[in-house]
Amino acid sequence: MKRRSTAGRLHYGIAWLLIFGFFCLAACTGDSPAAAGEEGTVSTAASSSARDGEAETETKLHLPEASGTVVYEAEGVTIDASNVAQGYVMVKCESTQKRLKVKISTSAQAYYYDLPSDAGYCVYPLQMGNGRYSMRVMEQAEGDLYAVRYGVDIDVTLAEGTVPFVYPNQYVWFGALSDVVATADALAQDATDAAAVSDACYRFVLDHLTYDAQKAATVEAGYLSDADETLDSGTGICFDYSVLLAAMLRSQGIPARVVIGTVLPEQYYHAWNSVYIDGEWVWLDATLDGTAHREKDYVAERIY
């Protein structure tokens, strides 16, 4: 894809770089028994959508659902693992005054997320491919110390390797009625294939957003981007750029990843995208727009 110069977006606040590295470690939204010592029950319940009141959509729009066919419950925690083949799980917890986290890990890597209590289901991706996943809901004991409240281990076989990146999750959220979906629909109207849709959405983000250096310098740990708010404000930091682009492309059925890692040689934390086009992942960075770095300078650490 062609990229135009936007050198003015190269400014980064040092405070943001340090904070961003921290918040990447924590953010909100199966057929095996519970792990030893973590008793629970598996039940079947009525199907419910992840967001009530949203309209029926075309096939290209994939929305998560708590189907209720495989559900693990104990200690006030509910884990709906009905759709692990589609690359996600849904977790909720009863109301508590203590802070909660979800740890999702394989033998290769671990991801930590925040879990709001009594807020309905949160959607978490299974982005580490096929294999056995350990899922633990952890409750704050004291300070930065957490104790396992409930957990299960599940075996995951994805329907496709790219499927976790077409559904919304807590890092890249949208619904059928989201403005980002309507905007992407309009941009995709005259596009002839996925590459053309991707290019149209990329250029829209590039032209529509202005980098917010003040926000970069003051953003707090745990910040999660809202794609609709970014679309409405027309400003954002690198995380906002990448989440908006990913949400737009996923709404069109195009697998898109938000990648967080380090840019060399400066060694600063950054967020960018990769998009699955014609059988391969294509690197994109709408924030820098290819003006100062190339793909070889990017070292991925986490993918959402």
ROFILO-712133 format. One line per field, with one value per residue: residue number from 1; x, y, z of N, C-alpha, C, O in turn; chain. Coordinates in steps of 0.02 Angstrom, whole numbers, plus 50000, padded with zeros to 5 digits. Layout:
residues N
num NUM/...
n.xx X/...
n.yy Y/...
n.zz Z/...
ca.xx X/...
ca.yy Y/...
ca.zz Z/...
c.xx X/...
c.yy Y/...
c.zz Z/...
o.xx X/...
o.yy Y/...
o.zz Z/...
chaine A/...
//
This chain:
residues 304
num 1/2/3/4/5/6/7/8/9/10/11/12/13/14/15/16/17/18/19/20/21/22/23/24/25/26/27/28/29/30/31/32/33/34/35/36/37/38/39/40/41/42/43/44/45/46/47/48/49/50/51/52/53/54/55/56/57/58/59/60/61/62/63/64/65/66/67/68/69/70/71/72/73/74/75/76/77/78/79/80/81/82/83/84/85/86/87/88/89/90/91/92/93/94/95/96/97/98/99/100/101/102/103/104/105/106/107/108/109/110/111/112/113/114/115/116/117/118/119/120/121/122/123/124/125/126/127/128/129/130/131/132/133/134/135/136/137/138/139/140/141/142/143/144/145/146/147/148/149/150/151/152/153/154/155/156/157/158/159/160/161/162/163/164/165/166/167/168/169/170/171/172/173/174/175/176/177/178/179/180/181/182/183/184/185/186/187/188/189/190/191/192/193/194/195/196/197/198/199/200/201/202/203/204/205/206/207/208/209/210/211/212/213/214/215/216/217/218/219/220/221/222/223/224/225/226/227/228/229/230/231/232/233/234/235/236/237/238/239/240/241/242/243/244/245/246/247/248/249/250/251/252/253/254/255/256/257/258/259/260/261/262/263/264/265/266/267/268/269/270/271/272/273/274/275/276/277/278/279/280/281/282/283/284/285/286/287/288/289/290/291/292/293/294/295/296/297/298/299/300/301/302/303/304
n.xx 50041/50021/50099/50086/50186/50196/50268/50250/50191/50282/50313/50335/50285/50388/50336/50220/50278/50334/50223/50139/50202/50176/50033/50004/50013/49901/49728/49549/49387/49311/49337/49386/49402/49397/49551/49662/49621/49545/49395/49244/49091/49021/48907/48753/48675/48550/48570/48652/48680/48833/48819/48672/48525/48577/48580/48535/48661/48765/48852/48988/49015/49072/49019/49044/48975/48892/48862/48826/48845/48961/49008/49095/49085/49110/49143/49084/49124/49106/49145/49126/49156/49111/49140/49274/49334/49315/49403/49393/49353/49230/49209/49147/49112/49043/48989/49117/49226/49358/49500/49506/49589/49620/49710/49774/49853/49978/50099/50193/50172/50103/49957/49889/49741/49623/49474/49319/49207/49042/48994/48944/48983/49154/49258/49388/49532/49593/49732/49849/49859/49830/49811/49839/49761/49780/49671/49645/49558/49597/49609/49636/49748/49837/49908/50011/49993/49910/49785/49732/49567/49479/49494/49520/49577/49587/49571/49613/49564/49575/49458/49509/49673/49674/49557/49539/49558/49457/49350/49277/49362/49415/49517/49497/49358/49192/49023/48870/48802/48897/48984/49104/49086/48985/49055/49162/49089/49040/49160/49200/49114/49141/49251/49345/49406/49484/49609/49589/49490/49560/49660/49581/49526/49642/49695/49593/49602/49729/49711/49607/49639/49728/49883/49894/49991/49987/49898/49972/50074/50011/49927/49849/49895/49824/49740/49616/49574/49438/49358/49251/49248/49373/49356/49257/49320/49432/49564/49711/49823/49957/49904/49767/49756/49789/49693/49574/49590/49600/49473/49388/49428/49408/49271/49235/49261/49394/49543/49631/49764/49809/49962/50084/50235/50412/50501/50641/50790/50765/50704/50574/50407/50267/50120/50048/49984/49945/49885/49786/49807/49777/49831/49940/50020/50017/50115/50069/50074/49990/50012/50148/50162/50260/50367/50485/50530/50547/50472/50564/50615/50529/50484/50385/50289/50169/50009/49847
n.yy 49940/50111/50245/50402/50544/50597/50679/50761/50688/50626/50659/50610/50593/50572/50528/50459/50352/50274/50246/50182/50062/49999/49992/49904/49782/49763/49764/49787/49686/48736/48605/48540/48488/48589/48656/48565/48581/48692/48699/48685/48707/48644/48709/48727/48860/48982/49059/49216/49380/49476/49611/49688/49728/49762/49773/49649/49586/49588/49445/49471/49544/49501/49456/49435/49306/49246/49094/48989/48852/48790/48816/48874/48885/48957/49020/49144/49179/49173/49086/49084/48972/48936/48970/48951/48903/49005/49096/49168/49200/49227/49318/49346/49421/49419/49560/49647/49726/49718/49727/49648/49533/49453/49316/49248/49117/49022/48892/48969/49108/49241/49336/49478/49549/49676/49649/49707/49702/49636/49687/49629/49521/49513/49517/49416/49387/49237/49231/49162/49052/48875/48754/48717/48816/48913/48984/49106/49188/49319/49391/49542/49540/49612/49768/49749/49615/49466/49341/49180/49168/49089/48963/48883/48757/48746/48665/48726/48737/48824/48883/48947/49014/49152/49193/49248/49383/49445/49466/49578/49631/49670/49760/49802/49860/49853/49869/49815/49933/50030/50182/50169/50056/50092/50193/50121/50035/50127/50169/50051/50026/50050/49974/49842/49728/49646/49707/49833/49883/49886/49980/50094/50115/50132/50250/50336/50342/50395/50523/50574/50580/50674/50684/50677/50752/50801/50716/50600/50626/50627/50520/50390/50243/50087/50133/50116/50116/50195/50163/50228/50351/50402/50414/50513/50622/50646/50647/50576/50454/50339/50213/50238/50263/50137/50051/50106/50085/49944/49907/49956/49879/49747/49749/49736/49607/49580/49514/49594/49652/49727/49782/49787/49850/49875/50006/50021/50120/50187/50129/50145/50122/50075/50072/49981/49913/49754/49678/49554/49509/49437/49313/49341/49428/49600/49738/49890/50062/50188/50298/50342/50327/50271/50361/50374/50251/50075/49913/49821/49883/49864/49782/49660/49635/49609/49556/49599
n.zz 50000/49965/50050/50127/50172/50340/50433/50540/50638/50718/50846/51012/51180/51322/51442/51403/51334/51435/51516/51426/51403/51522/51529/51430/51486/51560/51544/51528/51470/51249/51338/51448/51622/51773/51837/51947/52117/52097/52104/52010/51915/51764/51655/51559/51480/51430/51269/51246/51181/51161/51169/51206/51109/50984/50807/50680/50573/50424/50358/50355/50469/50619/50776/50951/51057/51200/51205/51288/51286/51331/51485/51625/51799/51958/52123/52103/51977/51800/51657/51490/51372/51249/51118/51079/50964/50878/50921/51043/51218/51346/51494/51658/51819/51983/52083/52168/52286/52268/52159/52000/51893/51736/51684/51542/51468/51379/51351/51290/51307/51408/51443/51524/51589/51640/51736/51751/51887/51903/51782/51671/51530/51478/51337/51279/51181/51098/51050/51032/50953/50915/51048/51224/51340/51485/51599/51714/51839/51939/52101/52187/52320/52403/52374/52236/52233/52188/52206/52149/52105/52033/51907/51747/51631/51457/51298/51142/50975/50837/50716/50605/50581/50580/50638/50771/50749/50683/50761/50882/51032/51201/51180/51052/51018/50950/50893/50811/50789/50795/50755/50687/50611/50519/50453/50396/50314/50219/50161/50103/50001/49862/49844/49773/49820/49964/49984/49928/50012/50132/50101/50080/50208/50283/50227/50260/50402/50412/50354/50431/50567/50691/50773/50949/51052/51182/51247/51237/51325/51447/51466/51561/51655/51607/51510/51387/51217/51135/50991/50925/50994/50959/50822/50821/50885/50808/50843/50920/51000/50959/50994/50984/50847/50793/50848/50798/50659/50656/50706/50605/50494/50540/50552/50422/50396/50377/50434/50563/50659/50815/50860/50985/51039/51022/50944/50846/50812/50929/51040/51092/51156/51059/50954/50821/50665/50589/50441/50365/50208/50052/50092/50176/50313/50321/50360/50439/50483/50534/50611/50604/50469/50386/50375/50448/50488/50448/50419/50471/50581/50685/50832/50886/51033/51098/51044/50992
ca.xx 50000/50058/50094/50107/50227/50165/50324/50229/50165/50337/50325/50311/50301/50424/50291/50177/50315/50341/50158/50110/50232/50142/49963/49999/50011/49838/49671/49488/49328/49339/49303/49421/49377/49435/49617/49664/49619/49502/49333/49193/49042/49010/48835/48726/48626/48521/48615/48642/48730/48881/48791/48601/48494/48611/48543/48561/48712/48788/48898/49056/49022/49074/49009/49049/48913/48896/48815/48802/48853/49016/49014/49127/49063/49126/49169/49056/49154/49078/49186/49092/49206/49073/49162/49347/49354/49312/49458/49381/49315/49195/49217/49115/49118/48995/49014/49166/49264/49428/49518/49511/49626/49616/49772/49765/49921/49998/50169/50236/50164/50047/49926/49851/49689/49579/49406/49272/49159/48971/48985/48928/49038/49209/49281/49460/49553/49638/49774/49912/49854/49802/49847/49807/49761/49765/49632/49640/49531/49637/49582/49688/49756/49867/49953/50017/49988/49846/49774/49686/49499/49451/49529/49511/49621/49547/49606/49588/49579/49543/49429/49561/49724/49661/49490/49535/49569/49398/49301/49296/49379/49418/49564/49470/49286/49141/48961/48835/48779/48954/48998/49160/49060/48952/49107/49197/49041/49039/49224/49208/49062/49168/49312/49335/49433/49506/49665/49562/49456/49613/49692/49534/49521/49707/49700/49545/49632/49786/49687/49557/49665/49786/49917/49882/50051/49969/49870/50028/50115/49972/49883/49859/49900/49760/49699/49592/49549/49369/49363/49201/49269/49428/49326/49221/49365/49480/49632/49729/49892/49969/49857/49702/49761/49790/49629/49523/49600/49583/49401/49358/49443/49374/49199/49227/49281/49465/49582/49676/49793/49842/50026/50117/50304/50467/50527/50714/50838/50749/50682/50513/50347/50226/50067/50038/49939/49960/49822/49793/49786/49802/49868/49998/50011/50048/50128/50044/50081/49958/50037/50210/50152/50320/50412/50550/50548/50521/50448/50620/50630/50476/50490/50320/50290/50102/49962/49777
ca.yy 50000/50174/50283/50471/50570/50635/50686/50797/50643/50590/50681/50565/50613/50520/50499/50410/50292/50233/50224/50136/49996/49968/49976/49847/49721/49756/49799/49749/49690/48711/48544/48506/48507/48641/48634/48535/48630/48749/48664/48724/48669/48659/48710/48752/48912/49011/49101/49288/49417/49514/49678/49685/49781/49778/49748/49594/49613/49546/49392/49497/49572/49447/49482/49382/49284/49198/49045/48950/48780/48769/48869/48855/48932/48947/49079/49205/49190/49135/49085/49053/48949/48904/48989/48954/48891/49070/49137/49212/49178/49281/49309/49396/49407/49454/49622/49644/49788/49704/49730/49583/49526/49389/49293/49197/49099/48958/48879/49016/49178/49256/49402/49499/49598/49694/49623/49743/49657/49652/49730/49587/49485/49544/49473/49411/49348/49179/49251/49126/48993/48813/48726/48718/48883/48920/49044/49118/49252/49333/49444/49578/49523/49671/49803/49717/49543/49439/49270/49150/49159/49032/48952/48821/48746/48723/48651/48770/48724/48879/48868/48973/49049/49224/49208/49294/49452/49474/49480/49629/49611/49729/49807/49826/49848/49885/49831/49824/50002/50076/50228/50144/50006/50130/50227/50070/50013/50177/50168/49988/50020/50048/49934/49780/49671/49662/49754/49900/49904/49902/50042/50149/50127/50159/50320/50375/50354/50440/50590/50597/50590/50716/50657/50716/50747/50814/50653/50552/50643/50626/50462/50352/50171/50053/50165/50078/50161/50187/50178/50279/50416/50425/50436/50575/50677/50659/50651/50517/50432/50282/50161/50256/50253/50066/50022/50128/50050/49874/49901/49966/49822/49687/49755/49715/49537/49576/49506/49650/49647/49783/49756/49831/49829/49923/50031/50031/50109/50230/50087/50169/50082/50101/50027/49983/49861/49710/49661/49493/49522/49389/49258/49360/49485/49661/49787/49958/50108/50250/50353/50367/50325/50251/50417/50371/50182/50023/49855/49787/49919/49852/49719/49647/49603/49585/49563/49597
ca.zz 50000/49963/50112/50118/50227/50394/50480/50599/50689/50749/50915/51065/51248/51360/51492/51369/51316/51495/51538/51377/51414/51579/51519/51384/51526/51595/51515/51530/51428/51310/51359/51502/51688/51808/51859/52013/52172/52079/52089/51978/51879/51694/51646/51497/51492/51369/51230/51252/51142/51200/51178/51193/51071/50923/50749/50641/50529/50370/50378/50363/50535/50668/50843/51001/51088/51256/51181/51344/51276/51375/51536/51689/51850/52028/52159/52073/51911/51745/51596/51434/51323/51195/51051/51075/50895/50845/50944/51101/51276/51380/51566/51701/51890/52025/52111/52222/52296/52253/52088/51968/51831/51700/51654/51490/51450/51352/51369/51255/51325/51453/51437/51583/51574/51694/51732/51794/51918/51897/51724/51614/51500/51444/51282/51277/51122/51103/50994/51032/50911/50943/51105/51289/51371/51556/51612/51785/51864/51999/52143/52222/52391/52434/52328/52171/52241/52170/52219/52101/52130/51996/51844/51708/51573/51400/51236/51089/50905/50801/50650/50561/50619/50581/50663/50829/50729/50649/50813/50931/51100/51242/51152/50988/51026/50908/50888/50747/50782/50804/50700/50647/50564/50466/50414/50356/50262/50166/50126/50067/49949/49794/49843/49735/49857/50032/49980/49915/50074/50180/50080/50091/50280/50305/50205/50299/50468/50400/50340/50478/50634/50707/50831/51010/51093/51252/51273/51242/51384/51508/51469/51622/51650/51600/51459/51330/51166/51110/50920/50907/51021/50917/50758/50832/50904/50755/50871/50960/51003/50916/51012/50955/50774/50776/50867/50749/50595/50666/50712/50540/50450/50565/50537/50353/50390/50361/50496/50577/50726/50848/50883/51032/51047/51024/50881/50848/50867/50986/51095/51124/51148/51005/50931/50749/50641/50532/50410/50326/50139/50003/50122/50216/50357/50294/50412/50428/50539/50513/50652/50573/50397/50351/50361/50483/50502/50405/50457/50505/50643/50733/50869/50917/51099/51113/50989/51014
c.xx 50043/50048/50121/50143/50185/50216/50303/50204/50219/50349/50296/50332/50334/50378/50246/50215/50322/50275/50129/50138/50198/50071/49953/49993/49944/49783/49610/49465/49283/49303/49339/49395/49420/49501/49614/49665/49576/49435/49283/49144/49038/48936/48817/48672/48600/48571/48599/48697/48774/48857/48718/48578/48528/48580/48575/48609/48729/48840/48968/49068/49017/49069/49011/48982/48927/48843/48788/48809/48909/49030/49044/49108/49086/49151/49144/49082/49119/49123/49147/49143/49172/49104/49238/49371/49354/49361/49443/49347/49282/49193/49179/49122/49066/49029/49062/49202/49337/49440/49529/49554/49613/49684/49756/49834/49924/50070/50216/50232/50104/50022/49885/49802/49654/49510/49362/49222/49088/48956/48968/48991/49091/49237/49357/49481/49596/49686/49840/49909/49823/49843/49807/49816/49743/49729/49622/49610/49563/49609/49638/49689/49783/49915/49952/50011/49916/49843/49723/49618/49466/49489/49511/49566/49578/49592/49573/49612/49540/49515/49476/49611/49711/49597/49489/49537/49514/49343/49324/49317/49390/49469/49538/49395/49245/49080/48926/48815/48836/48964/49056/49138/49027/49003/49144/49152/49041/49103/49232/49160/49090/49232/49298/49361/49459/49564/49640/49526/49508/49646/49647/49529/49586/49713/49651/49574/49689/49763/49643/49586/49725/49817/49911/49942/50036/49941/49925/50068/50078/49928/49901/49864/49831/49715/49680/49560/49478/49368/49312/49220/49326/49402/49292/49268/49414/49552/49647/49803/49898/49921/49789/49702/49752/49724/49574/49530/49581/49508/49366/49368/49408/49299/49184/49248/49353/49505/49632/49699/49816/49905/50059/50188/50352/50487/50601/50735/50820/50727/50621/50454/50301/50171/50058/49992/49974/49892/49833/49763/49818/49850/49930/49983/50052/50054/50102/50056/50054/49983/50100/50206/50217/50371/50481/50575/50518/50504/50504/50637/50581/50484/50425/50329/50222/50056/49892/49730
c.yy 50062/50211/50353/50496/50609/50645/50721/50753/50607/50609/50631/50591/50556/50487/50446/50346/50246/50204/50172/50066/49961/49947/49919/49782/49712/49796/49755/49727/49712/48650/48509/48529/48561/48612/48608/48589/48690/48720/48711/48679/48690/48656/48736/48802/48939/49057/49175/49324/49457/49584/49675/49742/49799/49741/49687/49622/49564/49497/49419/49525/49516/49477/49425/49368/49236/49144/48999/48875/48750/48825/48840/48908/48910/49012/49145/49222/49146/49142/49048/49037/48915/48915/48995/48941/48956/49120/49184/49173/49240/49267/49364/49374/49448/49516/49610/49710/49780/49706/49660/49586/49457/49375/49237/49180/49032/48945/48930/49087/49186/49328/49416/49554/49617/49663/49664/49693/49682/49697/49689/49555/49531/49494/49475/49366/49288/49184/49213/49060/48933/48789/48731/48786/48877/48986/49051/49187/49263/49395/49476/49559/49583/49703/49771/49641/49520/49365/49243/49140/49098/49024/48886/48817/48719/48711/48691/48746/48776/48856/48890/49011/49123/49243/49252/49367/49479/49491/49540/49598/49675/49780/49838/49813/49887/49840/49846/49896/50053/50120/50203/50093/50042/50165/50178/50044/50062/50177/50106/49981/50011/50007/49866/49718/49694/49712/49825/49927/49926/49969/50102/50166/50157/50233/50365/50392/50403/50512/50619/50615/50637/50690/50704/50708/50759/50750/50602/50564/50634/50564/50418/50278/50140/50083/50116/50126/50144/50209/50232/50348/50445/50450/50503/50633/50695/50666/50587/50505/50368/50225/50174/50245/50179/50032/50043/50090/49976/49864/49908/49906/49759/49690/49736/49643/49527/49569/49563/49645/49715/49755/49809/49806/49888/49943/50048/50086/50148/50191/50117/50123/50116/50050/50036/49925/49812/49684/49601/49503/49470/49338/49277/49422/49544/49713/49855/50000/50176/50310/50384/50368/50312/50305/50408/50300/50135/49962/49821/49821/49903/49783/49708/49612/49574/49601/49555/49597
c.zz 50000/50028/50100/50180/50276/50449/50543/50654/50727/50821/50964/51133/51285/51411/51462/51354/51376/51517/51492/51387/51472/51562/51470/51423/51559/51563/51520/51460/51474/51333/51416/51569/51718/51832/51930/52066/52158/52056/52057/51943/51808/51681/51577/51512/51426/51335/51241/51213/51187/51213/51158/51148/51007/50864/50719/50588/50473/50396/50391/50433/50586/50738/50894/51034/51145/51243/51236/51337/51317/51424/51599/51741/51920/52058/52130/52005/51859/51684/51542/51380/51264/51126/51045/51004/50855/50875/51002/51157/51306/51454/51602/51773/51928/52056/52169/52227/52278/52178/52062/51906/51801/51670/51605/51463/51415/51375/51339/51282/51372/51440/51500/51563/51639/51681/51778/51824/51906/51837/51662/51585/51470/51394/51278/51219/51141/51044/50989/50995/50946/51003/51169/51321/51445/51567/51687/51798/51932/52035/52183/52296/52429/52385/52259/52175/52228/52186/52169/52135/52097/51931/51812/51656/51517/51340/51180/51021/50865/50734/50595/50603/50627/50617/50726/50810/50684/50700/50856/50997/51140/51218/51088/50990/50974/50910/50822/50735/50791/50743/50657/50595/50505/50422/50369/50300/50204/50126/50083/50008/49879/49789/49811/49772/49924/50032/49970/49976/50125/50164/50094/50165/50307/50288/50243/50368/50463/50393/50395/50547/50637/50772/50891/51057/51166/51284/51283/51305/51450/51516/51529/51608/51647/51547/51404/51280/51147/51037/50899/50933/50980/50850/50766/50846/50849/50780/50908/50961/50962/50930/50982/50879/50757/50793/50818/50684/50601/50670/50645/50495/50475/50550/50464/50341/50372/50425/50504/50649/50750/50879/50928/51043/51046/50953/50890/50799/50930/51048/51130/51109/51097/50989/50856/50729/50594/50507/50364/50257/50093/50033/50161/50258/50331/50350/50392/50491/50518/50553/50620/50497/50359/50339/50391/50494/50451/50448/50497/50571/50700/50765/50908/50984/51117/51055/51015/50954
o.xx 50095/49994/50171/50130/50144/50206/50334/50195/50205/50390/50238/50390/50312/50381/50236/50187/50317/50270/50100/50102/50193/50051/49900/49971/49930/49791/49615/49495/49225/49243/49323/49368/49474/49507/49570/49703/49570/49421/49280/49153/49052/48905/48858/48628/48626/48610/48541/48754/48757/48875/48701/48608/48509/48556/48635/48597/48708/48868/49004/49126/48963/49111/48983/48938/48968/48787/48732/48782/48906/49059/49021/49115/49081/49176/49180/49064/49104/49139/49136/49171/49201/49094/49263/49425/49388/49362/49478/49315/49302/49177/49178/49135/49049/49090/49049/49208/49374/49397/49557/49554/49596/49713/49727/49869/49879/50097/50273/50282/50060/50062/49852/49819/49654/49490/49366/49198/49076/48913/48975/49045/49074/49238/49387/49451/49631/49681/49882/49951/49795/49903/49748/49872/49697/49754/49593/49633/49557/49589/49682/49638/49755/49958/49900/50024/49868/49893/49677/49613/49430/49512/49489/49596/49537/49644/49512/49672/49479/49545/49483/49593/49734/49583/49441/49520/49524/49296/49384/49292/49375/49465/49554/49371/49260/49084/48951/48812/48823/48955/49056/49167/49038/48995/49157/49176/49043/49102/49266/49166/49067/49263/49245/49341/49456/49567/49667/49530/49500/49658/49670/49527/49584/49733/49665/49572/49696/49794/49641/49561/49765/49782/49921/49944/50068/49957/49925/50094/50109/49895/49959/49841/49785/49658/49723/49523/49460/49378/49329/49211/49329/49424/49299/49257/49434/49595/49602/49842/49849/49898/49756/49653/49713/49701/49533/49480/49549/49482/49320/49322/49381/49269/49126/49254/49373/49502/49671/49659/49841/49902/50062/50198/50335/50491/50620/50700/50856/50732/50616/50452/50297/50176/50060/49965/50026/49848/49882/49702/49879/49902/49969/49939/50112/50005/50110/50048/50089/49975/50103/50242/50227/50416/50530/50634/50470/50520/50491/50671/50591/50491/50412/50370/50218/50063/49877/49669
o.yy 50065/50208/50363/50471/50650/50622/50712/50776/50561/50577/50613/50608/50499/50427/50393/50291/50185/50146/50122/50016/49899/49892/49888/49732/49657/49857/49694/49736/49722/48649/48451/48584/48577/48552/48626/48637/48734/48718/48770/48618/48749/48605/48763/48789/48921/49090/49194/49300/49472/49614/49661/49796/49849/49685/49673/49677/49506/49506/49393/49530/49488/49518/49372/49411/49190/49149/48974/48837/48692/48876/48789/48968/48852/49055/49195/49274/49087/49198/48988/49082/48870/48874/49040/48965/48962/49178/49235/49121/49296/49211/49422/49315/49503/49522/49568/49747/49829/49689/49617/49637/49409/49417/49186/49224/48990/48984/48936/49123/49142/49373/49371/49600/49579/49653/49656/49648/49743/49741/49713/49561/49583/49434/49529/49313/49288/49146/49229/49016/48939/48803/48749/48811/48840/49038/49007/49237/49222/49444/49442/49561/49603/49669/49766/49607/49549/49329/49278/49107/49060/49073/48839/48867/48674/48743/48689/48737/48772/48814/48856/49038/49154/49302/49290/49410/49530/49526/49550/49544/49730/49839/49895/49761/49944/49781/49886/49918/50113/50098/50215/50089/50024/50168/50193/50032/50042/50182/50108/49933/49968/50004/49836/49662/49753/49755/49872/49987/49978/50010/50154/50225/50202/50273/50423/50449/50448/50557/50679/50660/50640/50676/50764/50661/50729/50734/50565/50516/50633/50556/50410/50253/50163/50061/50079/50171/50085/50268/50275/50397/50505/50503/50546/50689/50753/50689/50549/50541/50346/50191/50128/50220/50161/49988/50001/50067/49948/49817/49871/49883/49721/49638/49722/49621/49472/49613/49578/49635/49756/49708/49867/49746/49943/49901/50083/50098/50143/50217/50115/50090/50178/49992/50092/49892/49828/49668/49598/49506/49461/49321/49233/49461/49539/49730/49877/49975/50216/50367/50445/50406/50340/50296/50431/50290/50151/49960/49796/49791/49925/49733/49742/49567/49520/49652/49510/49596
o.zz 50032/50057/50066/50234/50257/50506/50596/50711/50765/50855/50958/51143/51281/51422/51492/51362/51369/51534/51514/51380/51472/51577/51469/51395/51584/51554/51518/51408/51457/51345/51430/51574/51693/51845/51969/52062/52200/51996/52074/51942/51792/51696/51541/51554/51372/51369/51245/51212/51244/51264/51100/51148/50976/50871/50729/50562/50475/50450/50434/50455/50596/50758/50881/51037/51138/51267/51230/51377/51337/51406/51624/51728/51938/52022/52132/51977/51873/51663/51548/51348/51233/51082/51012/50985/50804/50856/51009/51145/51294/51475/51581/51788/51909/52055/52212/52177/52274/52138/52096/51870/51836/51636/51623/51437/51422/51414/51361/51282/51375/51429/51527/51526/51687/51624/51839/51790/51900/51840/51605/51614/51440/51408/51274/51208/51191/50996/50947/51005/51000/51007/51168/51328/51464/51546/51719/51771/51977/52004/52210/52329/52481/52357/52227/52126/52252/52179/52150/52187/52130/51902/51845/51638/51527/51332/51172/51010/50860/50700/50544/50656/50674/50626/50735/50851/50650/50683/50864/51015/51115/51236/51071/50966/50957/50926/50782/50678/50795/50686/50596/50541/50447/50361/50311/50244/50146/50065/50031/49969/49841/49736/49823/49756/49940/50077/50000/49991/50158/50208/50117/50184/50349/50330/50255/50390/50505/50421/50406/50580/50590/50820/50884/51098/51209/51341/51332/51335/51503/51567/51546/51557/51681/51538/51379/51300/51143/51023/50859/50898/50967/50826/50722/50821/50843/50743/50925/50929/50932/50884/50958/50851/50713/50756/50798/50656/50557/50641/50629/50461/50434/50536/50447/50284/50353/50467/50459/50694/50710/50919/50910/51054/51067/50908/50936/50750/50980/51104/51191/51057/51094/51009/50830/50772/50564/50547/50328/50248/50094/50005/50179/50242/50319/50383/50335/50547/50488/50531/50611/50465/50305/50298/50363/50508/50416/50507/50551/50613/50756/50730/50957/50992/51148/51021/51054/50963
chaine A/A/A/A/A/A/A/A/A/A/A/A/A/A/A/A/A/A/A/A/A/A/A/A/A/A/A/A/A/A/A/A/A/A/A/A/A/A/A/A/A/A/A/A/A/A/A/A/A/A/A/A/A/A/A/A/A/A/A/A/A/A/A/A/A/A/A/A/A/A/A/A/A/A/A/A/A/A/A/A/A/A/A/A/A/A/A/A/A/A/A/A/A/A/A/A/A/A/A/A/A/A/A/A/A/A/A/A/A/A/A/A/A/A/A/A/A/A/A/A/A/A/A/A/A/A/A/A/A/A/A/A/A/A/A/A/A/A/A/A/A/A/A/A/A/A/A/A/A/A/A/A/A/A/A/A/A/A/A/A/A/A/A/A/A/A/A/A/A/A/A/A/A/A/A/A/A/A/A/A/A/A/A/A/A/A/A/A/A/A/A/A/A/A/A/A/A/A/A/A/A/A/A/A/A/A/A/A/A/A/A/A/A/A/A/A/A/A/A/A/A/A/A/A/A/A/A/A/A/A/A/A/A/A/A/A/A/A/A/A/A/A/A/A/A/A/A/A/A/A/A/A/A/A/A/A/A/A/A/A/A/A/A/A/A/A/A/A/A/A/A/A/A/A/A/A/A/A/A/A/A/A/A/A/A/A/A/A/A/A/A/A/A/A/A/A/A/A/A/A/A/A/A/A
//
